[in-house]
Amino acid sequence: MKTFSVRTVDELAPVAEEFFLTFGSPAIFLLHGHMGAGKTTFVKALMNVMGAGTAQSPTFSIVNEYVNDVGIKIFHLDLYRVKSLEEALDFGVEEYLDSGAYIFIEWPDVILPLLKEKTVAINMLDDNGVRKISF
């Protein structure tokens, strides 16, 4: 497990680069951390490193889809407002999970029974203003 301490948003780019070097192929990435821990901000840094431009929070849309500069699909899901597995199935979460794309999921607990494949956990912790990111 690798752990990084980040004090400013500017310090996220090297962490995102290290993450991409470590996990350079599509997979399902589960972001864990309390509200405000920096999950979406880290995904935004990852999108920049992956050549997908500027990411937006999917809190209200639930899913944002991106395509990077070489045509690879990336999905960013925020399941904070999804209250049941049935609700996730209704919006088609299985199609995203089976897509073979890069998938970043915030608040993944509601769909854990669907995660058949190996996943990568990204843990975010706010420690008195210092973000601890481990993967």
TACORUR-V83610 format. One record per residue. N is the residue number from 1. RES is the residue in one small letter. BURIAL is + if it has 24 or more other C-alpha atoms within 12 Angstrom, else -. Layout:
# TACORUR-V83610
N | RES | BURIAL
N | RES | BURIAL
This chain:
# TACORUR-V83610
1 | m | -
2 | k | -
3 | t | -
4 | f | +
5 | s | -
6 | v | +
7 | r | -
8 | t | -
9 | v | -
10 | d | -
11 | e | -
12 | l | +
13 | a | +
14 | p | -
15 | v | +
16 | a | +
17 | e | -
18 | e | -
19 | f | +
20 | f | +
21 | l | -
22 | t | -
23 | f | -
24 | g | -
25 | s | -
26 | p | +
27 | a | +
28 | i | +
29 | f | +
30 | l | +
31 | l | +
32 | h | +
33 | g | +
34 | h | -
35 | m | -
36 | g | -
37 | a | +
38 | g | +
39 | k | +
40 | t | +
41 | t | +
42 | f | +
43 | v | +
44 | k | +
45 | a | +
46 | l | +
47 | m | +
48 | n | +
49 | v | +
50 | m | +
51 | g | -
52 | a | +
53 | g | -
54 | t | -
55 | a | +
56 | q | +
57 | s | +
58 | p | +
59 | t | -
60 | f | -
61 | s | -
62 | i | +
63 | v | +
64 | n | +
65 | e | +
66 | y | +
67 | v | -
68 | n | -
69 | d | -
70 | v | -
71 | g | -
72 | i | -
73 | k | +
74 | i | +
75 | f | +
76 | h | +
77 | l | +
78 | d | +
79 | l | +
80 | y | +
81 | r | -
82 | v | +
83 | k | -
84 | s | -
85 | l | -
86 | e | -
87 | e | -
88 | a | +
89 | l | -
90 | d | -
91 | f | -
92 | g | -
93 | v | +
94 | e | +
95 | e | -
96 | y | +
97 | l | +
98 | d | -
99 | s | -
100 | g | -
101 | a | +
102 | y | +
103 | i | +
104 | f | +
105 | i | +
106 | e | +
107 | w | +
108 | p | +
109 | d | +
110 | v | +
111 | i | +
112 | l | -
113 | p | -
114 | l | -
115 | l | +
116 | k | -
117 | e | -
118 | k | -
119 | t | -
120 | v | +
121 | a | +
122 | i | +
123 | n | +
124 | m | +
125 | l | +
126 | d | +
127 | d | -
128 | n | -
129 | g | -
130 | v | -
131 | r | +
132 | k | +
133 | i | +
134 | s | +
135 | f | +
